[in-house]
Amino acid sequence: MLPFRFLLVLLSLISASYCSAQLSSSEAHPAALGKIVFPNSCAPAAQEPFLKGVALLHSFQYAASEKSFADATQADPQCAIAYWGLAMTHYHPLWEGAGAKALAAGRAELQKIKKEWPSTSRERGYIDAVRIIFSGNQLEKAQLESYSQAMAALYKQYPEDGEAAAFYSLSLLALPGRSDDARKQAIAILNHLTAVQPEHPGAVHYLIHAADTPELAPQGLDAARRYAKIASDSSHALHMPSHIFVRLGLWQESIDSNQAAAVAAAEATQQHLGEAHYQFHAMDYLDYSYLQRGEEAKARQIVEDVDKVPGRSTSETENMKTNFIARNLLELHHWKEALALTPTGSAYNQEKIYAVRAIAAARTGDKKTAEANFKSMKKAASSIHDKDEHLQAYPEEAEAWINFAKGKSDKALKQLRSLADQQDREDSEGFTVPAREMLADMLLELHQPARALAEYEASLKIAPNRFNGLYGAAMAAKMAGDTTKANTYYSKLHESCAPQADREELQHASTIAAGSN
């Protein structure tokens, strides 16, 4: 047995590209997940499930990946690198990382590997590196840094190894802080990998993550447009390009991407190869993109569709509905409807709804109602210990608008400008109304259209083609007497919206652009 296995290693090292092509063929590897080259010491029967597991790992399809690696160990119980793969499915580097339970599960898989099992020094490099991640009961910054250094050494030792390049790049993106230097280093490595292995799923996937900033997004557009074609059987691969599409204001491409992703995610969940959050993530992007495309009815339908997501929990359903409703009403400026909301459910969701109600009341000049809701918001917040990532800047924005309603416009402007500057620095805007756009709204209400226009334009540089940004810029330019610029922004708004767009602002914009008002 052993001589044959070592012969297999030698042959796989010599013929890696050929083996990969064979295993990626419709007969041997039917799933459309991309193509990788990963020579290993495992038996022939384990090759296809192992390679499929790695490909799924690159697309963050962790449940499906775990099944494939388990199939590889069934085909060859001494396939050491497959246990590395099983451990890797418990570490989600760009999501939640790994909690105590996940660390224990991954460590248990690595402990199954025996020293006498056949493996190359390269395979042992992967296994030893990931042991760093699973070395304790809590994932610390030092472990992430040490793991990245270990992958850097592996990549340096095997510079032609596409997997070392991909996983090293991913480790850079998982470092705390994710600096621009780390992003740019990852982009350079991944561009090279893409040139050598154009259908490598990790190369394009991680490049999208690396370029997911306002400044770097154009560098990820080609990868975004290729990833879904490379790995069309992955719901996450269908969704992921929209990170770049949203950054660049390409709303229809984002919608197309996430419609496909939502369907694929639902199918995967029903087959027990995925979880509800994959579909919810796609729906999150769909809701936001519909709003920017001017399709209010479709954005509202997303709220109703939450109840149809397979595998959802009661809390997930409640949270997603609250997120969508709060965002939609803020984006649409439907203040009366916002004030009619009844805060229910968890303290997180109550805090969010009270904040939206406070903003709505302040923006309609109802200081008393605004302050009452702000007080209720703080009461709900007092029972929460962990920060809610979906709450975003609502409390700070609510306080600024309350000060504005009280006539303290200088203080309100200062608060929103400070928050806007912070969002610009930290890229923390998220899928809600940017503070700088709210600052522009406030200046417009103070009849300072020139200053408002400057803020709308600054916001549009970071978040291009946002509906409210284009509409606000057009209104501000019109009020400032710059008809040419106003018509330019009105035209951009109509170009950015769907032919069937139904947001009421569009009719007003058309009337003004036609010169009839």
N, C-alpha and C positions, 0 to 999 in steps of 0.2 A: 504493500500500500504506500509506504513512505517514498520509495524511489519514484513511483508514478506521480505522486503529488508534487514532488520537487521538480520533476520534468515538466509538469503542467505550468508551474510558476515560470520556468525558463521560457517555455513556449509563449506564455501570455505576455511576458516582457518583450519578447522579440516581435510578437504579432499583435500587439495591443490594439492598433487601429483596425486590423482585420477582424479581430474578435468582436470589437465594439460594433462594427458595421453589421456583422452577422447577427448579434444579439439585438440590434435595433431594427432588424428587418420585420416585416409583417408576420412572418412565421414564428420568429423567436421572441420578439419583443413588441407585441402589437400596440401597446399603449403609446399615445402621442405625448411623450414627456420630455423629448429632447434626446440628445446623444452624448454619452460620456465615455471616457476611457479610464478604467480603473483595474489594472492587472492585479491579480490576487492569488492566494494559495488554495482557494476553495475548489471543491470537486466540480466537474462540468455541470452537474444538475443544479448546483447552487448559483451558477453565473447569472442566469436571467433574473431570478427574484432579487439577487443582491444588487445588480445594476439598476433594476427598477426601483429598489428601495432608496438608493443614492439619488436617483433622479427625482423621486418624490420628496426626498429630504431637501433638495435644492429649491423646491417649490413650496416648502413649508406645509406639505400635506402629511402631517405627522402621524395621524392614525393609519392612513393607508401605507405609509412608509414602514411603520412598525410591523404591519401584517406581512409586507414583502420580506423584510429582514427575518422575521420569524419563519417564513417559508424557506428562506435560504438555510437557516439552521436545521430545519427539518430535513432538507435535502442533504446537508452535510453538517452533522453535529459538531465537527471540529473546525468549522469555518470561523476562525477567530475574528476576522474583520467584520463579519456580520453582527457579532456581539457589540463591536464598536458602533455599528449602525443602530442597533437597538438602544444603546445608551444615548446616542445623539438625538433620538426621537423624543427624549425627555428634557432636552435643553432647547429652549426657544429663544435664541439670542436677541432678536429684534422685537420680541413681544414681552412676555413676563419673565424671561430668563429661565430660572428653575427654582422652585420652592423646596422646602425640606422633603416633601413627599417625592417630588420628581428627582431630587438628588439621590435619595435612597434607592429609587427604582433604577436609575442609571448605574449607580455603583454596583447594584446587585447583578446587573448584566455583565459588567466588566469583570466581576469576581468569578464568573463562570469560565473565563478564558484560562486554559492551562498552559504552562510554560513549554510542555513538550509538543503542543499542537504546531503544525507547520505554519510558518509565517515568515515573510521577508523583513529585513530591517526597515524598509519603507512602511510596511503595514504596522510594525511595532511602533514606529514613529507616530502614526495616527492614534494608536491605542494609548500610548504613554501621554500624548498631548491631552487627550480628552479626560484622562484620569485626573488631571489638574482641576477640571470643572467639577468633578464629582468627589473631590477629596474631603469635603466637609458637609456639615448639615445646613450651611447657609452660604449662598454665593456672594463672595466679596469682590471688591474692586481688584485686589491683588491677584485673585485667581483668574479674572478676566484678562488682566495684563500678562500674567505668566503664560496662560494658554495662547494668547496672541504671539508672544515671543517664541513659544514652542512651534507654532505653525509657521512663523517667519523662518525659523531654522530649517524646518522641513522643506519649505518652498525654496530656500537657498540651496539646500542639498539636492533637491530634485526640481530644477527650474522648468523642466519641460512637463512636469506633472500638473495637468489641468485641475485636478482635485485639490492639490496643495495650494494652487493659486486661488481657487474659488473660496476654499474654507479659510485661508489666511485673510483674504479680502473681507470676508464676512466677520472675522474676529476683529478686524480694525473698526468696522462699523458698529460692533457691539461694545466697544470701549466706552466707559462713562464719559459723557460730554460730547462724544462723536464730533471731534474738531474738524474744521475745514481741511486741515492738512491730512488727516486720516481719510477723509472723503476723497480728496484729490489723489492720494496714494492708491486707494482702492480703485478709483476710476482708471488710473493708468494701467494697473495690473489687469483689470477686467477687460479693458479695450484690447490689450495684447492677447488675452485668452480668447476673446471673441474672434479675433483675426485668425487664430490658429484652429479653434474649434467653434465655428460659426453657429452650431446648433446646441451649444452647451447651455442648459437651462439656468445654472447658477450664475454664469457670466452676465447674462442680460438681466436676471432678477436682481442681483446684488448691485449692478450698475444703476438700476432704477432707484434703489434705496440710497445709494451713494449720492445721486444727483437730485434727491428730493429736497431741494431748497430753492428759493426764488432765483438765486444767482446761478446755480448749477443746472437747473432743470433742462435748459436747451441741450446740454450734453447727454441727457438721458432719453431724448425723444426717439432716436433711432432704435435703441434697445426696447423702448416702450412699444413701438410699432411692430417689433419682431417677436417679443416674448410670447404673446398669445398664440402666434403661429407655430412657434417651436414646441410649446407644451400645452396644446389645446385641450388635453384631457385633465388638466388641473384647474379647478375653479379659482385658485389663488393666482395662477398665471393669467387667467382671463381678466381678473380684477386689477392686478398690480400695475399695468400700464396706465391706469387712470390716475395714479399718483402724479405722473408727469403731465397728463392731459389737464388735470385740474390746475396744476401750477402754471400752465401756459394758457389757461382759459379756453381750452379746446373741448367745449361742453358736449357736443354730439359724440365725439370719440369716447369721452368718459361715459356717457350714457350707453353707447353700444357695448363698451367693455363690461360694464357692471350689470347690464341686462343678461348677458351671456353668463357672467360669473354667478349671478344669483340663481339661475336655473341649474347650473352645474353643481353649485353648493348644495342646493336642496336635494338633488339626486344622490350626491355623495352621502349626505346625512341619512337619507332613507336607506342607504345600503350599509350604514354603520361604518362609513369610511371618512366621516367628517363630523363637524359639530355646527350648531346653529350660528355661532359667531362668524363663520365664513360668509353666510348669507347676509347676516346683519351688517357686516362690514361693507359688502357690496351695496346694500340698500342705503347705507349712510351716504355713500358717494352718489348714488342715484338721486336721493332726495335733494342734496345740495346742488347737483348739476341741473336737475329739472328747474329749480328756482332760478338759476342763472340763465337758463335757456328760455325763461319766460313762461314755463309750463306749470302754472299754479295747480291746476286740477290733478296733474300727475304727481306732483309733490304731495298733495293731500292724500292721494290714493296710497302712497307708501305707508302712511300711518295705518290705514286699514289693513294693508298687506302684512303687517307685523303679526297679526293673529293667524296667518297661514304658514308661518315658518316652521318646518318640522324640527323636532328636537329642542324647541325653545323651553325655557323655564318660566315660571310666573314672574320672577324678578327681572329676567332679561326682557320679557315682553313689556313690562311696566316701564323699565328704564328706557328702552328704545322708543316707545311711544312718547314718553315725556321729552326726550331729546329732540325728536322730530317736530313735535307740536311747538315746543319753545322756539326752535330755530325758525320754523316756518312763519310764525306770527311776528317775530322780530324782523325777518327779512321782508315780509310783505307789509310791514307797518300797520297791521290790523290791530289797533290798540283796543277798540271796544271788545273785540273777540278775546283778546288776551285778558282783559279785566273780567271776563265772564268765566274764565277757567277756575276750577275748584282744585286747590292743592290737596292731593291725596297720596297715599302710598308711603314709601320710605322717606326718611328725613332728607336724603339726597334729592329726591324728586320734588318734595315740598319746597326745599330751599330754592331750587331752580325756578319753579313756577312763581313763587313769591317774588323772586328777583325780576322775572319778566313782567309780572303785574306792576311792580314798582316802576320799572322803566316806562311801561305803557301809561300809567297814571301821570307820571311826571311829564311825559311828552304831550299829554292832553291838558296840562296845566293844573291837574288835580293834586295839589300838594298834600292835602290831608290823607287821601287814599294812598298816595305814593309812600308817605312816611309810615303809615300803618303796615303796608306790605313789607317795607324794608325792615321794620321791627320784627315782623313774623319771620322774615327770611333769616335774620340773625338768630332768632330763637331756635329755628330748625337747625341752623348750622352749629349751634352750641352742643348738639348731641352727636355730632359727627367728628370722628378722630382722624380719619384718613381723608386726604384731599380727593375730590371727585374730578377726574380728568375731563368730564363732559361739562362741568359747571363753567369752566373757563373764566372769562372776565366779567360775567354778569353782575356780581355784587359791586365791583368798582364802577362799572358803567352806570348801574342804578344810582349809586351815591352821587355821581357827577350830574346825572339828569335831575335828581332831586334838588341839588344846589342850583341848577339852572332854573328850575321851576320857582325856586324861592327868590330869584332875582340876583343870585350870586354868580353871575356869568363868568367873571374873571376866574373865580375858584374852580368852577365847573370846567372851563376851557383848560386850565392848568392840569386838572386831574386827568382829563382825556388825553391831553398831549403827552403827559408822563407815561400813561398806559400805552399809548400808541408807540412811543419811542421804545418802550420795553418790548412790545410785541415785535417790532422791527428787528431789535437786537437778538431776541431769543427765538424768533420764528414760531411764536406761540399763538398765532391767530386762530388756527383751527377752523372748523366749519361753522363759523358764526360771523356776525357783522364785525368787521375790524374796527378797533377803537378809533383809528384815523378816519375812517369813513363816518363814524358817529361824530367825530370832531368837526368834520366838514359839514355834516347836517346841522350841527349846533351853530356854526358860523353863518350858515345860510339863514337860519331862523333869526339870527341877530342882524340880518340884512348886510352882511359883509361878503358879497359874492366873489370878489377877487381872491380873498383869503380862503374862502371855501373851495374855490376852483383849484387852488394850489394844493390843498390837502386831498381833494378827490384824485388829482393827478398823481400825487405821491403814493396814494393807496393803490391806484391802478398799476403802478410800476411793479409793486410786489404781488398784487392779486389781479392780473389782467382780465379784462372782459367781465368783471363782476357786474351784474345787472344794475344794482343800486349805485355803484361807482360811476358807470357810464351815464345813467339817467341823472344822477346828481351833478356830474360834471357838465352835462348839457344844460341843465336848469341854471347852474351857477354862471356859466358862460353867457346864457341868454340874459340873465339879470344884470350881468356886468357890461352888457352891450356888445359883446363879441359874437355877432351872429354867425360868422364863418366857423368859429370853433364850436359853437353850439350845434350847428348842423352836422359838423364832423362827428361829434359824439352821438347825436341822434342816429346818424347813419350806422355808426359802429354798433349801437345798441340793436338796431334792426337786423344787421348782419349776424350778430351773435345769437339772436333768438331764433327759435324754430318757426317755420311757416304757420304752424297752428298755435303759436304762443297766445296765452289768454290772460296774462297779467294786465290789469287795468291801466297801469302807467303807460303802456305802449300806445293806447288810443290817444292819451293826452299828448304824448311825445309826437305822434303823427300830426296832430292838430297844430301844435306849435311849429313843427318843422315846415308845415305847409303854409305857415304865415297867417293862419286864420284866427289866431288868438293873440 
